[in-house]
């Protein structure tokens, strides 16, 4: 009887400890997501400024056109007033178009910050990769005006769309691209002036798979680091600059989509991450 009570008590303690660990894990994962959202914010501010500028400019021009149209109506020139109304209509269409673009950027930001994953939807892989490359670059430029790197892209047009959670894969891409930019910056700091930082992004369709590659010509990593790179809390960055959760979470996200994430690296030459996703991901996760 006493043994049963001890076992029962010990089981309850273990359950409580497991629940606490799960809660801590959940908080850490959310902390990493919010950190990546912070990295995105500067890039998003830059991206959202473009459509807002268009909205402001087109609305201002439309106001001037309305003045002209009233003048033509006062003169009784109906045909000229009609012609001006066509220009105003075109401007309104453009305002609507750029307003929707700004709305899409805000929604993407909100989705990126959610604790739970969103819904799967058909997603243009090439457009997603290009968008996160721009956001990562502008985000880093906003933090460090001296930062610069050459970016090369090669998008296979046959890649098309895949059903996945766009903001989750976006989080993976953001992490890999930011790591690539970090690696080339580190290399530039220790190299001579002739070193040119280069980050390359490419996509390719291979049968039933799609590959997304992020390559840099940074400092690379030794085999001892490469084998630990996807472990939780492992980081090569200085204290305070990385949680060591980015690649671990990225690995889990890609696995949840039925894919895999691979890394090739040579010390002193650079690193290449490869995300392999099945074209038909709807059977996963």
N, C-alpha and C positions, 0 to 999 in steps of 0.2 A: 504493500500500500504506500509506504514511505517512498519506495523506489519510483512508483508510478507518479507520485506528486513531484519528485525531483525531475523526472524526465519531462513531465508536463511543464514545469516551471522553466526548465532549460530550453525547451522548444519555444515557449513564449518569448524568452529572451532573444533567442536566435532570430525569430520572426521579426521582433522589434528592430534588431540590428540590421537585418536585411532591408526592412522598410526604410530605415534611416539612410542606408547606403544608396538605395534606389532614389530617394529624395535628393540626396547630395549630388548623385550623378545627373539627375534631371536639371538641378540648378546650375551645375557646371556646364552642361551642354547648352543651356539657355544663355549662360554668360558668354560662351564662345560665339553663339549666334549674334548676340548683341554687339560683341567686339567686331564681328565681320560687318554688322550693320553700320557701325561707326566708321569703318574703312570705306563703306559705300557712300556715306552721306555727302562727302565733298564732291565725289563724282556725280552723284544724283543732282546736287545743286547746280553743277555746271551743265548737266544734260537738260535740266528743267528750264534753265534760263533761255535756251534757244527757242522752244515753242512759245514761251511767255513774251519774248521780244517780238516774235511774229504777230502774236495776238495784239500787242500794244500798237505796233506799227500799222497793221491793217485796219484796226479800229480808228486810229487817228486819221488815216487817209480816207476812210469811209465817211468820217465827219466832214472833211473838206469837200468830198464829192457830193454830199447831201446839200451843202451850201450852194455848190455850182448848179445842182439840179433845180433848186428853188429859184435861182436866178433865171435859168432857162424857161421855167414854167411861167415866171412873171413876164418874160418876154413873149410867151406864147409859142416857144419852139418845142413842141411836144416830142418830135423825133430825137432831138439832142438830149432831152430829158430822159427818154427811154434808153438811149445809148448809155447814159451815165448810170441808169438803174441797173443795167447789165453788169457794169464794172463793180457796183456796190454788192450785187448778188455774189459775184466771184470772190470778192473780199470776205464776205460773210461765210462762204464755203471754206475758205482758207482758215478763217478764225476758228470755225468749228473743227476742222481737221487738226490744227495745232493744239486746240484745247483738249481734244481727245488724247493726243500724244502726251501732253502734260499729265492728264488723268491716269494714263496707263503707267507712267513712270512712278507716280505716287502710289498706285495700287501695288506695283511690283515691290516697292520699298516696304509697304505694310505687310505684304505676304512674306517678304524676306525675314521680318522680325517675329513672325508667329512661332509659338512654341511647337505646335504640332505641324506635320507636313500638310500640304494642301492637296487638292485633287489632281489626278493625272489628266493631262490634256495633250492633244496633238501639238507638238512644239517644233518649230523650225530650228534645228540644231545650229546651222551656220549663223543665223540671225542672233541666237542666244549667245554663242561664243563671241561674236563681234561686239555685242552690246556690253558684255561683262569685261571684255578687253578695254573698251573705251572708259567704262566706269572705274576700273582699277587704275588706269593710267591717269585720268583726271583727278581721282582721289589722292594719288600720291603727289601729283604736281601741286595740288592745293596745299598739301602739308609741307612740301619741300620744293620751292621754285627752281632749285638747282638740279633737281632730278631730271634726267633725260635718258631715253633708250630708243634704239631703233626697233620698230615693230614690223614684222613680216607676217602676212597671213596667206594661207592657201586653203580655200574652202571648196571641197568637192561638191559640185552642184547636184550630184546624184544622191547625196546624203538624205535630203528631204526632211520629212517630219517623223518624229517618234513620240509615242504616247508616254509621257513622264510628268513628274512634278517639276515644273520649270524653275521655281525658286530654289528647290533643293539642288538640282544640277547646277544652277547659277551659283549657289554657295560653294560647290566644289570647284567650279571654274575660277571663281574669285580667289579662293584660297591658293590654287595652283599658280595663277597668274601673279598674285601678290608675292608668293614665294620666289617666283622667277625674277621679278623686279628686285626683290631683296637680295637675291644671289648675285645679280649683275652689279648692283650698287656696291655690295661688299667687295666684289672683284675689282671694280673701278677704284675703290679706296686704296687697294694695295698694289695695283698695276701701274705701269707707266702710262704716259699721256696717250700713246697710240692705241690703247685698248678701247674698243667700241662696244658698249653694252648692246646685246641683241636678244630679243624675245620673239619666238616664233610660235604661231598657233596654226594648226592645220586640222582638217577633218577629211575622213576618207571612208567610203563604203566598201566593205570587204564581205561579199556574200550576204549572210544574214546578220552581219555585225557592222557597227559604225565605230570608228576610232576617232577620238579627239586627242590631239597631242599638244602639249605645252613644253616648249624647249627653250633653254637658255644657254648662254656661253659664260656662265658664272664660274665660281670656284669648284663646283662639283662636290662629291662627297666620297669618303672612303667606304669600303665594303662593310666595315663595322657599324657605320652610321646607317647605311642603306638598309641593312637587315632589321633595324629597329624603327625605321622612319614612320611606320603606320601604328606604332604602339601608343596607347594613350599616355599623355603627359611627357612624351619624349620630344625634346626640342633642342635645336642647335643654336637657337637665338639667345642673346644675353637675357639675364633675369629681368622680368618686367616687359619684355618685348614679344613674348609668345607664351601661350598657355600649354602648348604641346597637344592640343585637342583638334586643331584644324584638320590635319591629315587623317587622324583617327576617325573623325566624324565624316570626312570625305569618303573614306574607305567604306564605312557603314552605309552611306547613301547610295554609292555605286552598287554595292552588293545587294541592297534592297531593290534595285532595278534589274537584278539578274545579271549584272555586269562585273567587271573586274578593273582594278587600277594597278598599273605596273610602273616600275621606275627603272631607268637606266642612267648610270652616272659614272663619269670618269673624273678623277681628281685633277683639277687644273684646266679642265676642258668644258665642263658643263653637265647639265642634267636634263633628262627628258621624261616627263610623266605621260602615260598613255591611258586614257579611259576607254574601255571597250564596252559597248552597250549592244544588247540584242535588238534588232529592228522591231521584233515583237516582244515588247516588255509587259504587255497587259496580263501575262500569266504570273507575274511576280508581284510580291509585296502586297 
